Amino acid sequence: MASNKGEVQEPINESLDYGNWKFLSRKSHILNSKCTSNSQCESVPVTTSETDKRRLYCDHCCFAKLLELPELPEMCFPQSFLIIEHCSGVRICFAAFDALQLVDAHNDKLKVQMAEKWKEERSNTQGVGDVVHPFDWTYTTEYTGTIVPNPPHSIKIELTEEQINLEKLKQQEKILFYNDIILFEDELADNGVSILRVKIRVMTSCFFILLRQFLRVDGVLIRVNEARYYHEKDSKYILREISCREGATKDIHPTLHTQQDEVARILPVKLLKMEKLMLP
């Protein structure tokens, strides 16, 4: 049973076969606070490749040892994910570990007063006293999903001016598959929130995926990083829209500070890129 924070007691797996596609989603438990397989994790040789370490380590050790972050988000969901797979074998995955790999582990890009307060408020929690700044404590990531195999060996990516058909998405169609999965979340020591989640909606004629990181640093800024995927059934490509929107909190009405959808529509655009992912 899911809580308001996205935690579940037992994994919930859902899947759908849809023409040339298969969709698989899982909502699972929060990351354990300590190793769950001491003997196995300790026996992994240092020289083992990262790929094999990810396979051999328990979830806790995978995140703690392989990510360079001195402190992880308060809530990580290592076994929660969304995977879409094409009949050609190409897969696009959305997972917390891959997203956190893109967080800057060595530089604090947001040098504000809250950074020191964050450190002070976490100093009494286990292990946090050893944290060495700087690192991006907002967990900002430019993650847009993981394509397997890596392009261009799987799909060709090219820039395009074609836009996602929003009018088609507004049409009343039967929803065949829907999910909303939190990958990680942190409340920034009560100074805001940083949350990454992925949503999918599959209709009879198309599917739409929204990967969004919503970041609010109270009194400073609101930032929304998104990757939107849109595919019409039997089309030879997927449209992907990558965007970054950001604005100062003082310029945004306080009633919107917690309204993710509404504030995302009015934030100034810092980056907007349209791509075609050409299927094999």
GIFENPE-V62135 format. One record per residue. OMEGA is omega as a letter, one per 40 degrees, with the letter a starting at -180 (* if undefined). D_LAST is the distance of its C-alpha to the last C-alpha in whole Angstrom. Layout:
omega={OMEGA	OMEGA}
d_last={D_LAST	D_LAST}
This chain:
omega={a	i	i	a	i	a	i	i	i	i	i	a	i	a	i	i	a	a	i	a	i	i	i	i	i	i	a	a	i	a	i	a	i	a	i	a	a	a	a	a	a	a	i	a	i	a	i	i	a	i	i	i	i	i	a	a	i	a	a	a	i	a	a	a	a	i	a	a	i	i	i	i	a	a	i	i	a	a	i	a	i	i	i	a	i	a	i	a	i	i	i	a	i	a	a	a	a	i	a	i	a	i	a	a	a	a	i	a	a	a	a	a	a	a	a	i	i	a	a	a	i	a	a	i	a	i	a	i	a	a	i	i	e	i	a	a	i	i	i	a	i	a	i	a	a	i	a	e	a	i	e	a	a	i	i	a	i	i	a	i	i	a	i	a	a	i	i	i	i	a	i	i	i	i	a	a	i	i	i	a	i	i	i	i	i	a	i	i	i	i	a	i	i	a	i	i	i	i	i	i	i	i	a	a	a	i	a	i	i	i	a	i	i	a	i	i	a	i	a	a	i	a	i	i	a	i	a	i	a	a	i	a	i	i	a	a	i	i	i	i	i	a	i	i	a	i	i	a	a	a	a	a	a	a	a	a	a	a	a	a	a	a	i	a	a	a	i	a	i	a	i	a	i	a	i	i	a	a	i	*}
d_last={39	37	40	40	38	35	37	37	39	36	32	31	28	26	23	21	19	17	15	12	13	16	18	21	23	26	30	32	35	36	36	39	42	42	41	40	40	43	43	39	38	41	41	37	38	37	35	33	29	28	25	28	30	28	28	32	33	34	33	36	36	32	33	36	36	32	32	35	36	40	40	37	37	39	37	34	32	30	29	28	24	21	18	15	12	9	9	7	9	8	12	14	17	20	24	27	27	24	25	29	28	27	31	33	35	38	39	40	39	41	44	46	49	47	46	49	50	47	48	51	50	48	51	52	49	49	47	47	50	48	45	45	44	43	39	37	39	37	34	32	28	26	23	20	18	17	13	13	12	13	11	10	9	7	6	8	11	14	17	18	21	20	21	21	23	26	28	25	25	29	29	31	28	28	27	25	24	26	27	28	28	30	29	32	35	38	41	42	46	46	46	42	39	36	33	29	28	25	25	22	23	21	23	22	20	18	18	20	20	23	23	27	29	33	35	39	42	45	47	44	41	38	35	31	28	25	21	20	17	17	14	16	15	13	11	8	9	11	15	16	20	22	26	29	32	35	39	43	44	47	45	44	46	47	46	42	42	41	39	35	34	37	37	33	34	37	36	36	32	32	28	26	22	19	16	12	10	7	4	0}
